[in-house]
Amino acid sequence: MTTNENAAGANFDKLNENLAKVEQLSRRLVEVMAHRKPLRPDLNSPDTDVFVNAANAYMQEMVNNPGKIIEHQLDFWAKSVKHFVEAQNVLMKGKLEAPEDETPSDGRFANPLWQSHPYFNFIKQQYMLNAKAITDAVNDIDGMDDKDKQRLSYFSQQIVDMMAPTNFLGLNPDALEKAVETEGMSLVQGLENLIADLEANNGELVVRLADESAFEVGGNIATTPGKVVFRNRMMELLQYTPTTESVYAVPLIIFPPWINKYYILDLKEQNSMIKWLVDQGYTVFVVSWVNPDRSYADVGMEDYIEDGYLTAISEVKKLTSQKQVNAVGYCIAGTTLALTLSLLKKRGDKSVKSATFFTALTDFSDQGEFTPFLADDFIDAIDKEIEDEGLLRSFIMQRTFSFLRSNDLVYGPAIKSYMMGQTPPAFDLLYWNGDGSGLPGKMAHEYLRELCQANKLAEGGIEFLGETLSLKDVDVPVCAVTCETDHIARWKDCYKGFQQWGSKSKTFIVSESGHIAGIVNPPSKKKYGHYVNADTKLSAEDWMEGATFTEGSWWPRWDGWLKSRSGKQVAARDPGDSEHPVLCDAPGTYVVAKATR
């Protein structure tokens, strides 16, 4: 036997050995799934009425306009047969190559075999034809309610994305090549990754996006020096150690969203907004929200306002001996900051000197990409989940957000982890993304029903803490920062609410990029620019058309805006005082608590 034959035999034996491990792991997988606590079905798909209405509309279209339906079908059939004939003709010529391919470029099909190999190319082209046929059929349905059609479009696209050939081992050349190259070890490692993700979520599949072992909160992320100077059942108040000899008199308090952890603004030194603000001479406070368990079931929006916002503002005033603070609210915390400002206005309290909003929706009349999840059937299911669990669990929200970008945040990472056996990347942003918080049951219900669905804050007012709160009551100087490609809080929708605020001094900024990257955009990166236009009475389209674009981060522009509202320079303040003894070092204790599963 030759050396090459010996090597081939050894490789084959190793492959069989690893495939045997796959069989063993498969039994372990079965055990995990046997103990799975499944989510209620109505959280996984829309009410069947969506599809019934679509079928009825399609049949009605067939009766009223049969020519269009037949034309679509014939076009799909003709292209499919033509594609098959072209592939056959190339093979009949004795060439192991693919026919001409005019399908659009798609990152999922980057492997050269998708273009050159007749088998893989045939599968890819036919998938593209099928996907286009489904998309065209949905787009051409008439007679459906706009929201129902938007939901149908979303869920049909989910089916299209799920059925991509790249999602199946036998049809994915990258995964097959990796399996051969590693003698099957990639499949073993992939199955181990899959089982670990299932075990971490009680049998529910939530794809891990980052290598969790690479990060430690307070170790290599969330490291800006500071102290916890106050704590109650809702939040810890962090005060950061000054880096300048003097600071602005008026303190700055940041309210981050409680869906995720605050340290998105303090990932690492190079892109930490918190550190940058401290270095500019501000006394910076940040609220670190509690990660609620089931005992918080009856905590509502009023608790976040009373024990969160109002308490934090009061304690910061005491700590700094100031009558006013500058406040920042990010995302849902910006929405709640607007509620708080309205309440303060009703009470005649002028504790907030200015307010800055990061990607904050206050008018929910257009629900954008969340429309599929804000219909009654899904919210009814969430209400039942809340009734059973006491909270809206973090992984349910994480899954919802991920499926808005399913190829990037679900299928792509799943292919790399489960088929290719790769360890998820050591990426701090993705680690933060997976380190979420649950929502107390009452709060989630109020937010979804009264703010998102009923849009009460923008339409007639919403009742909290004995007052009717509305957008026109927001009358302090405001700066709103939005992001051009944000799919969670679209800038035009943020602008719609912004225009209803009662403030006489209003600044609106649109940063390039999305919900996170557009905000966490330090000047040192010289990456994303931003748009400004002083005329905020224009329509969104006209505002953008007349806006001035500036290269680089919006942070320095905001710094200039904030300085003019931050008073004179005073001696730098060390964290805490005699009435607020230091409880522990930043980042505190609440931020390291993991979400209830």
C-alpha positions as CSV (number, residue, x, y, z in Angstrom):
1,M,0.0,0.0,0.0
2,T,1.4,3.4,-0.9
3,T,1.9,6.3,1.4
4,N,-0.9,8.2,-0.2
5,E,-3.2,5.3,0.2
6,N,-2.2,5.0,3.9
7,A,-3.0,8.7,4.4
8,A,-6.3,8.4,2.6
9,G,-7.2,5.4,4.8
10,A,-6.2,7.3,8.0
11,N,-8.3,10.3,6.9
12,F,-11.3,8.1,6.2
13,D,-11.0,6.4,9.6
14,K,-10.8,9.8,11.3
15,L,-13.8,11.0,9.4
16,N,-15.8,7.9,10.5
17,E,-14.6,8.4,14.1
18,N,-15.9,12.0,14.1
19,L,-19.1,11.1,12.4
20,A,-19.6,8.5,15.2
21,K,-19.2,11.4,17.7
22,V,-21.9,13.2,15.8
23,E,-24.2,10.3,16.4
24,Q,-23.4,10.4,20.2
25,L,-24.1,14.1,20.3
26,S,-27.3,13.6,18.5
27,R,-28.6,11.4,21.3
28,R,-27.6,14.2,23.7
29,L,-29.6,16.6,21.5
30,V,-32.6,14.4,21.8
31,E,-32.3,14.5,25.6
32,V,-32.2,18.3,25.6
33,M,-35.2,18.6,23.4
34,A,-37.1,16.1,25.6
35,H,-36.9,18.5,28.5
36,R,-37.7,21.5,26.4
37,K,-40.2,23.9,27.7
38,P,-41.8,25.2,24.5
39,L,-43.0,28.7,24.0
40,R,-46.7,29.1,23.4
41,P,-47.4,28.6,19.6
42,D,-49.0,32.1,19.2
43,L,-45.6,33.7,19.9
44,N,-44.2,31.9,16.9
45,S,-46.6,32.8,14.1
46,P,-49.4,35.1,13.3
47,D,-53.1,34.3,13.6
48,T,-54.2,32.1,10.7
49,D,-56.6,35.0,9.6
50,V,-53.5,36.7,8.0
51,F,-53.1,33.8,5.6
52,V,-56.8,33.2,5.1
53,N,-57.2,36.9,4.2
54,A,-54.3,36.6,1.8
55,A,-55.8,33.5,0.2
56,N,-59.1,35.2,-0.2
57,A,-57.5,38.2,-1.7
58,Y,-55.5,36.1,-4.1
59,M,-58.6,34.1,-5.2
60,Q,-60.5,37.4,-5.7
61,E,-57.7,38.7,-7.8
62,M,-57.9,35.5,-9.9
63,V,-61.6,36.0,-10.5
64,N,-61.2,39.8,-11.3
65,N,-57.9,39.7,-13.1
66,P,-57.1,36.2,-14.2
67,G,-54.7,37.4,-16.9
68,K,-52.3,38.8,-14.3
69,I,-52.3,35.6,-12.2
70,I,-51.7,33.4,-15.3
71,E,-49.0,35.7,-16.5
72,H,-47.1,35.4,-13.2
73,Q,-47.5,31.6,-13.2
74,L,-46.4,31.2,-16.9
75,D,-43.4,33.5,-16.3
76,F,-42.3,31.4,-13.3
77,W,-42.8,28.1,-15.2
78,A,-41.0,29.4,-18.3
79,K,-38.0,30.6,-16.4
80,S,-37.8,27.4,-14.4
81,V,-38.0,25.2,-17.5
82,K,-35.5,27.4,-19.4
83,H,-33.1,27.2,-16.4
84,F,-33.3,23.4,-16.4
85,V,-32.8,23.1,-20.2
86,E,-29.8,25.4,-20.1
87,A,-28.2,23.4,-17.3
88,Q,-28.8,20.1,-19.2
89,N,-27.4,21.5,-22.4
90,V,-24.1,22.5,-20.7
91,L,-23.8,19.0,-19.2
92,M,-24.6,17.3,-22.6
93,K,-21.6,19.1,-24.0
94,G,-19.4,17.2,-21.5
95,K,-18.6,20.3,-19.5
96,L,-18.7,20.3,-15.8
97,E,-19.7,23.9,-15.6
98,A,-22.7,26.0,-14.9
99,P,-24.9,27.8,-17.5
100,E,-25.0,31.5,-17.8
101,D,-26.0,33.1,-14.5
102,E,-27.6,36.5,-14.3
103,T,-29.0,36.3,-10.8
104,P,-28.3,39.3,-8.5
105,S,-25.3,39.2,-6.2
106,D,-25.9,37.9,-2.7
107,G,-23.5,37.5,0.1
108,R,-24.9,34.2,1.1
109,F,-23.6,32.7,-2.2
110,A,-20.0,34.0,-2.0
111,N,-18.4,30.6,-2.5
112,P,-17.2,30.3,-6.1
113,L,-18.9,26.9,-6.4
114,W,-22.2,28.7,-6.4
115,Q,-21.2,30.1,-9.8
116,S,-19.0,27.4,-11.3
117,H,-20.4,24.1,-10.2
118,P,-23.5,23.0,-12.1
119,Y,-25.1,21.3,-9.1
120,F,-24.8,24.2,-6.7
121,N,-25.5,26.8,-9.4
122,F,-28.7,25.1,-10.4
123,I,-29.9,25.0,-6.8
124,K,-29.0,28.7,-6.3
125,Q,-30.7,29.9,-9.5
126,Q,-33.8,28.0,-8.9
127,Y,-34.0,29.3,-5.3
128,M,-33.7,32.8,-6.6
129,L,-36.5,32.2,-9.1
130,N,-38.7,30.7,-6.4
131,A,-38.0,33.6,-4.0
132,K,-38.9,36.2,-6.7
133,A,-42.1,34.4,-7.5
134,I,-43.2,34.4,-3.9
135,T,-42.3,38.1,-3.4
136,D,-44.0,39.1,-6.6
137,A,-47.2,37.2,-5.7
138,V,-47.4,38.9,-2.3
139,N,-46.6,42.4,-3.7
140,D,-49.4,42.1,-6.3
141,I,-52.2,41.1,-3.9
142,D,-54.8,43.8,-3.9
143,G,-57.7,44.2,-1.5
144,M,-55.9,43.5,1.7
145,D,-55.6,45.8,4.7
146,D,-52.2,47.6,4.6
147,K,-51.1,46.2,7.9
148,D,-52.2,42.7,7.1
149,K,-50.3,42.9,3.8
150,Q,-47.2,44.2,5.6
151,R,-47.4,41.2,8.0
152,L,-47.9,38.8,5.1
153,S,-44.9,40.3,3.3
154,Y,-42.8,39.9,6.5
155,F,-43.8,36.3,7.2
156,S,-43.5,35.2,3.6
157,Q,-40.0,36.7,3.5
158,Q,-39.2,34.7,6.6
159,I,-40.2,31.6,4.7
160,V,-38.0,32.6,1.8
161,D,-35.0,33.3,4.0
162,M,-35.5,30.0,6.0
163,M,-35.6,27.9,2.8
164,A,-32.3,29.3,1.4
165,P,-30.1,26.4,0.3
166,T,-27.3,27.8,2.4
167,N,-29.2,26.8,5.5
168,F,-29.0,23.0,4.7
169,L,-25.8,21.1,5.1
170,G,-26.1,19.0,1.9
171,L,-26.6,22.2,-0.1
172,N,-24.0,24.4,1.4
173,P,-20.5,24.0,-0.2
174,D,-18.8,26.0,2.5
175,A,-20.0,23.6,5.2
176,L,-19.3,20.5,3.1
177,E,-15.8,21.7,2.3
178,K,-15.2,22.4,5.9
179,A,-16.4,19.0,7.0
180,V,-14.0,17.3,4.5
181,E,-11.1,19.6,5.4
182,T,-11.5,18.9,9.2
183,E,-12.3,15.2,8.7
184,G,-15.8,15.8,10.2
185,M,-14.6,17.7,13.3
186,S,-16.4,20.8,12.2
187,L,-19.7,18.9,12.4
188,V,-18.8,17.7,15.9
189,Q,-18.0,21.2,17.1
190,G,-21.1,22.6,15.4
191,L,-23.4,20.1,17.1
192,E,-21.7,20.9,20.4
193,N,-22.4,24.6,19.8
194,L,-26.0,23.9,18.9
195,I,-26.6,21.8,22.1
196,A,-24.9,24.5,24.3
197,D,-27.2,27.2,22.9
198,L,-30.3,25.0,23.4
199,E,-29.2,24.1,27.0
200,A,-28.8,27.8,27.7
201,N,-32.3,28.6,26.7
202,N,-34.4,25.6,28.0
203,G,-34.5,24.0,24.6
204,E,-35.4,27.2,22.7
205,L,-33.0,28.0,19.9
206,V,-31.3,31.4,20.4
207,V,-28.2,31.6,18.3
208,R,-25.2,32.9,20.3
209,L,-23.6,35.8,18.4
210,A,-20.5,36.4,20.5
211,D,-17.9,34.4,22.4
212,E,-19.1,35.1,26.0
213,S,-15.9,33.8,27.5
214,A,-14.0,36.7,25.9
215,F,-15.7,39.4,28.0
216,E,-16.1,40.4,31.6
217,V,-18.3,43.3,32.6
218,G,-16.1,45.5,34.7
219,G,-13.0,43.6,33.5
220,N,-12.5,44.4,29.8
221,I,-15.8,46.2,29.1
222,A,-17.7,48.8,31.2
223,T,-14.4,49.9,32.8
224,T,-14.7,53.7,33.1
225,P,-13.8,54.4,36.8
226,G,-16.8,55.4,39.0
227,K,-18.8,54.4,42.0
228,V,-22.4,53.3,42.8
229,V,-23.7,56.1,45.0
230,F,-27.3,55.2,45.3
231,R,-29.4,52.0,45.0
232,N,-33.1,51.2,45.2
233,R,-35.3,48.3,43.9
234,M,-35.3,49.8,40.4
235,M,-31.8,51.1,39.7
236,E,-28.3,51.7,40.8
237,L,-27.0,55.3,40.3
238,L,-23.4,55.4,39.0
239,Q,-21.3,58.6,39.4
240,Y,-18.1,58.6,37.4
241,T,-14.7,59.8,38.6
242,P,-13.7,63.1,37.1
243,T,-10.6,63.4,34.9
244,T,-10.5,67.2,34.8
245,E,-9.6,69.6,37.6
246,S,-12.9,71.5,37.0
247,V,-16.3,70.5,35.7
248,Y,-19.5,72.1,34.5
249,A,-21.8,73.0,37.4
250,V,-24.9,71.4,35.9
251,P,-24.6,67.6,36.1
252,L,-25.5,65.2,33.3
253,I,-27.6,62.1,34.0
254,I,-28.0,59.4,31.4
255,F,-31.1,57.0,31.3
256,P,-30.3,54.0,29.1
257,P,-33.0,51.6,27.9
258,W,-33.8,48.8,30.3
259,I,-34.3,46.2,27.5
260,N,-30.5,46.1,27.4
261,K,-27.6,47.0,29.8
262,Y,-26.3,50.5,30.1
263,Y,-22.7,49.6,29.1
264,I,-23.4,50.0,25.4
265,L,-22.2,53.5,26.2
266,D,-19.1,52.2,27.9
267,L,-18.0,49.1,25.9
268,K,-14.3,50.0,25.8
269,E,-12.1,53.0,26.3
270,Q,-11.8,53.8,22.6
271,N,-15.6,54.1,22.0
272,S,-17.0,54.9,25.4
273,M,-19.3,57.8,25.3
274,I,-19.3,57.9,29.1
275,K,-15.5,58.3,29.3
276,W,-15.6,60.9,26.5
277,L,-18.2,63.0,28.4
278,V,-16.2,62.7,31.6
279,D,-13.1,63.9,29.7
280,Q,-15.0,66.9,28.4
281,G,-15.5,68.1,31.9
282,Y,-19.0,66.9,32.8
283,T,-20.1,65.3,36.0
284,V,-21.7,62.2,34.6
285,F,-24.3,60.0,36.3
286,V,-25.7,56.9,34.7
287,V,-28.7,54.8,35.8
288,S,-28.1,51.0,35.7
289,W,-31.5,49.4,35.8
290,V,-32.3,46.2,37.7
291,N,-32.6,43.1,35.7
292,P,-36.1,42.1,36.9
293,D,-37.2,38.6,38.0
294,R,-40.7,37.3,38.3
295,S,-41.2,39.2,41.6
296,Y,-41.3,42.4,39.5
297,A,-44.5,41.3,37.7
298,D,-46.6,44.3,39.1
299,V,-44.0,46.9,38.3
300,G,-45.3,49.3,35.7
301,M,-44.3,52.5,33.8
302,E,-45.2,54.6,36.9
303,D,-42.5,52.7,38.9
304,Y,-39.9,53.4,36.3
305,I,-40.8,57.1,36.3
306,E,-41.2,57.5,40.1
307,D,-38.4,55.2,41.5
308,G,-36.2,55.6,38.4
309,Y,-36.3,59.0,36.8
310,L,-37.6,61.2,39.5
311,T,-35.6,59.6,42.3
312,A,-32.4,59.7,40.2
313,I,-32.9,63.3,39.3
314,S,-33.5,64.1,43.0
315,E,-30.5,62.3,44.2
316,V,-28.2,63.9,41.6
317,K,-29.4,67.3,42.6
318,K,-28.5,66.5,46.2
319,L,-25.1,65.1,45.3
320,T,-24.1,68.1,43.3
321,S,-26.0,70.9,45.2
322,Q,-27.6,71.9,42.0
323,K,-31.2,72.9,41.3
324,Q,-31.2,71.4,37.8
325,V,-29.8,68.6,35.7
326,N,-29.3,67.9,32.0
327,A,-30.9,64.6,31.1
328,V,-30.4,62.0,28.3
329,G,-32.8,59.2,27.3
330,Y,-31.9,56.4,24.9
331,C,-34.6,54.5,23.0
332,I,-37.4,53.4,25.3
333,A,-35.7,55.4,28.1
334,G,-36.1,58.5,25.8
335,T,-39.8,57.7,25.4
336,T,-40.1,57.6,29.2
337,L,-38.0,60.7,29.6
338,A,-40.7,62.5,27.5
339,L,-43.3,61.1,29.9
340,T,-41.3,62.4,32.9
341,L,-40.8,65.8,31.4
342,S,-44.6,66.1,30.8
343,L,-45.2,65.0,34.4
344,L,-42.7,67.6,35.7
345,K,-44.4,70.3,33.7
346,K,-47.8,69.4,35.2
347,R,-46.2,69.6,38.7
348,G,-44.4,72.9,38.0
349,D,-41.0,71.2,38.7
350,K,-38.1,72.7,36.7
351,S,-35.5,70.1,37.8
352,V,-34.5,69.3,34.1
353,K,-32.7,72.1,32.4
354,S,-32.3,70.4,29.0
355,A,-33.1,67.0,27.5
356,T,-31.3,64.9,24.9
357,F,-33.0,62.0,23.2
358,F,-31.1,59.2,21.4
359,T,-33.2,57.3,18.8
360,A,-36.4,57.9,20.9
361,L,-39.9,57.3,19.5
362,T,-42.7,59.3,21.0
363,D,-45.3,59.0,18.2
364,F,-46.1,55.4,17.3
365,S,-48.6,56.1,14.6
366,D,-46.3,54.3,12.1
367,Q,-45.0,51.1,13.6
368,G,-42.5,50.4,10.8
369,E,-40.8,47.1,10.8
370,F,-42.5,46.2,14.1
371,T,-45.9,46.2,12.6
372,P,-45.9,42.3,12.3
373,F,-45.5,42.0,16.0
374,L,-47.8,44.8,17.2
375,A,-51.1,43.3,16.0
376,D,-53.6,42.0,18.6
377,D,-52.7,38.3,18.1
378,F,-49.1,38.7,19.1
379,I,-49.8,41.2,21.9
380,D,-52.5,38.8,23.2
381,A,-49.9,36.0,23.2
382,I,-47.5,38.3,25.1
383,D,-50.2,39.1,27.6
384,K,-50.7,35.4,28.2
385,E,-46.9,34.9,28.5
386,I,-46.8,37.7,31.1
387,E,-49.7,36.2,33.0
388,D,-47.9,32.9,33.2
389,E,-44.3,34.1,33.8
390,G,-44.7,37.5,35.4
391,L,-42.4,39.1,32.8
392,L,-41.6,39.3,29.2
393,R,-38.4,37.2,29.1
394,S,-35.3,38.7,27.4
395,F,-34.8,35.9,24.9
396,I,-38.3,36.4,23.4
397,M,-37.4,40.1,22.7
398,Q,-34.0,39.2,21.5
399,R,-35.4,36.6,19.0
400,T,-37.9,39.2,17.7
401,F,-35.3,41.8,17.1
402,S,-33.0,39.2,15.4
403,F,-35.6,38.1,13.0
404,L,-36.0,41.6,11.7
405,R,-32.5,40.9,10.2
406,S,-32.7,37.1,10.0
407,N,-30.0,36.5,7.5
408,D,-27.5,38.6,9.4
409,L,-28.5,37.7,13.0
410,V,-30.0,34.2,12.8
411,Y,-29.1,32.1,9.7
412,G,-25.6,33.5,9.0
413,P,-24.4,33.0,12.6
414,A,-26.2,29.6,12.8
415,I,-24.4,28.4,9.7
416,K,-21.0,29.4,11.0
417,S,-21.6,28.0,14.5
418,Y,-23.6,24.9,13.8
419,M,-22.5,23.8,10.3
420,M,-18.9,25.1,10.3
421,G,-18.2,24.5,14.0
422,Q,-16.8,28.0,14.5
423,T,-16.6,29.8,17.8
424,P,-18.7,33.0,17.7
425,P,-16.5,36.1,17.3
426,A,-15.1,38.0,20.3
427,F,-17.2,41.1,19.4
428,D,-18.1,43.4,22.3
429,L,-21.2,44.9,20.6
430,L,-22.6,41.4,19.9
431,Y,-21.8,40.3,23.5
432,W,-23.8,43.3,24.8
433,N,-26.6,42.5,22.4
434,G,-27.0,39.0,23.9
435,D,-26.8,40.3,27.5
436,G,-30.4,41.5,27.8
437,S,-32.9,42.2,30.4
438,G,-36.5,41.0,30.8
439,L,-39.4,43.4,31.1
440,P,-41.7,43.4,34.1
441,G,-45.2,42.2,33.1
442,K,-47.2,45.2,33.9
443,M,-44.7,47.6,32.3
444,A,-44.5,45.5,29.1
445,H,-48.3,45.4,28.8
446,E,-48.6,49.2,29.3
447,Y,-45.9,50.0,26.8
448,L,-47.2,47.7,24.1
449,R,-50.9,48.4,24.5
450,E,-51.0,52.1,25.5
451,L,-47.9,53.6,23.9
452,C,-47.2,51.4,20.8
453,Q,-50.7,50.2,19.8
454,A,-53.0,53.1,21.1
455,N,-50.3,55.8,20.7
456,K,-51.8,57.7,23.6
457,L,-48.8,59.9,24.3
458,A,-49.2,61.5,20.9
459,E,-52.9,61.2,20.5
460,G,-54.9,62.7,23.4
461,G,-52.5,61.9,26.3
462,I,-51.8,59.0,28.6
463,E,-52.7,58.7,32.2
464,F,-49.8,58.1,34.7
465,L,-49.3,59.2,38.3
466,G,-52.6,61.1,38.4
467,E,-51.8,63.3,35.3
468,T,-52.6,63.2,31.6
469,L,-49.2,63.3,29.9
470,S,-48.7,64.5,26.4
471,L,-46.0,65.6,24.0
472,K,-46.9,69.3,24.0
473,D,-45.8,69.4,27.7
474,V,-42.2,68.7,26.7
475,D,-41.0,72.4,26.8
476,V,-37.4,72.3,27.9
477,P,-34.6,72.8,25.4
478,V,-34.3,69.6,23.5
479,C,-31.8,67.9,21.2
480,A,-32.9,64.7,19.4
481,V,-30.3,62.4,17.8
482,T,-31.6,59.8,15.3
483,C,-29.9,57.5,12.9
484,E,-30.3,57.3,9.1
485,T,-30.6,53.5,8.7
486,D,-32.2,52.8,12.1
487,H,-34.8,50.0,11.6
488,I,-35.9,50.0,15.3
489,A,-36.7,53.7,15.7
490,R,-36.7,55.1,12.2
491,W,-35.5,58.7,12.0
492,K,-38.6,60.0,10.2
493,D,-40.9,58.5,12.9
494,C,-38.7,60.1,15.7
495,Y,-39.0,63.4,13.8
496,K,-42.8,63.1,13.8
497,G,-42.9,63.0,17.6
498,F,-40.2,65.6,17.9
499,Q,-42.3,68.1,15.9
500,Q,-45.1,67.8,18.5
501,W,-43.0,68.7,21.5
502,G,-43.7,72.1,23.0
503,S,-40.1,73.2,23.3
504,K,-39.1,76.6,21.8
505,S,-35.5,75.5,21.5
506,K,-35.3,72.3,19.4
507,T,-32.3,70.7,17.7
508,F,-32.6,67.7,15.4
509,I,-29.7,65.6,14.2
510,V,-29.6,62.6,11.9
511,S,-26.4,60.5,12.2
512,E,-25.3,58.0,9.5
513,S,-25.6,54.3,10.3
514,G,-28.1,52.5,12.6
515,H,-29.6,52.3,16.1
516,I,-26.3,51.5,17.8
517,A,-23.4,52.4,15.5
518,G,-24.9,55.8,14.7
519,I,-25.0,56.7,18.5
520,V,-21.8,54.9,19.6
521,N,-19.7,56.9,17.0
522,P,-16.7,58.5,18.7
523,P,-14.9,61.4,17.0
524,S,-11.6,59.4,17.0
525,K,-13.1,56.9,14.5
526,K,-13.8,59.5,11.9
527,K,-16.4,57.1,10.5
528,Y,-20.0,58.2,10.2
529,G,-21.1,61.8,9.5
530,H,-24.4,63.5,10.4
531,Y,-27.1,65.9,9.0
532,V,-28.5,69.0,10.6
533,N,-31.2,71.5,9.6
534,A,-32.4,74.3,11.8
535,D,-35.9,74.4,10.2
536,T,-37.7,71.7,12.1
537,K,-41.2,72.7,10.8
538,L,-40.5,71.1,7.4
539,S,-41.6,67.7,6.4
540,A,-39.1,64.9,7.0
541,E,-38.3,64.7,3.3
542,D,-37.8,68.4,3.0
543,W,-35.8,68.6,6.2
544,M,-33.3,66.0,4.8
545,E,-33.2,67.6,1.4
546,G,-32.2,71.0,2.9
547,A,-29.9,69.5,5.6
548,T,-26.2,70.2,5.8
549,F,-24.0,67.2,6.0
550,T,-20.9,67.2,8.2
551,E,-18.2,64.5,8.1
552,G,-17.5,62.7,11.3
553,S,-19.2,62.2,14.7
554,W,-22.1,64.3,16.0
555,W,-20.6,64.1,19.5
556,P,-18.6,67.4,19.3
557,R,-21.7,69.2,17.9
558,W,-23.7,67.9,20.9
559,D,-20.9,68.9,23.3
560,G,-21.2,72.5,22.1
561,W,-25.0,72.4,22.6
562,L,-24.6,70.8,26.0
563,K,-21.9,73.2,27.3
564,S,-24.1,76.2,26.7
565,R,-26.6,74.7,29.1
566,S,-24.2,73.3,31.7
567,G,-23.3,76.5,33.6
568,K,-20.0,77.7,34.9
569,Q,-16.9,75.7,35.9
570,V,-16.6,74.4,39.4
571,A,-14.1,72.2,41.2
572,A,-14.3,68.5,40.1
573,R,-16.6,66.4,42.3
574,D,-15.5,63.0,43.7
575,P,-18.3,60.4,43.6
576,G,-20.6,60.2,46.7
577,D,-20.8,62.4,49.8
578,S,-21.7,62.0,53.5
579,E,-25.3,61.3,52.7
580,H,-24.4,59.1,49.7
581,P,-21.6,56.7,50.8
582,V,-20.0,54.7,48.0
583,L,-21.8,51.4,47.8
584,C,-19.3,49.7,45.4
585,D,-17.2,50.4,42.4
586,A,-18.7,50.8,38.9
587,P,-20.2,49.0,37.0
588,G,-22.1,48.0,40.1
589,T,-24.1,44.8,40.9
590,Y,-27.3,45.2,38.9
591,V,-25.5,45.1,35.5
592,V,-24.0,41.7,36.0
593,A,-27.2,40.0,36.9
594,K,-28.4,37.7,34.1
595,A,-31.9,37.7,32.6
596,T,-34.5,35.3,33.9
597,R,-35.0,32.4,31.5
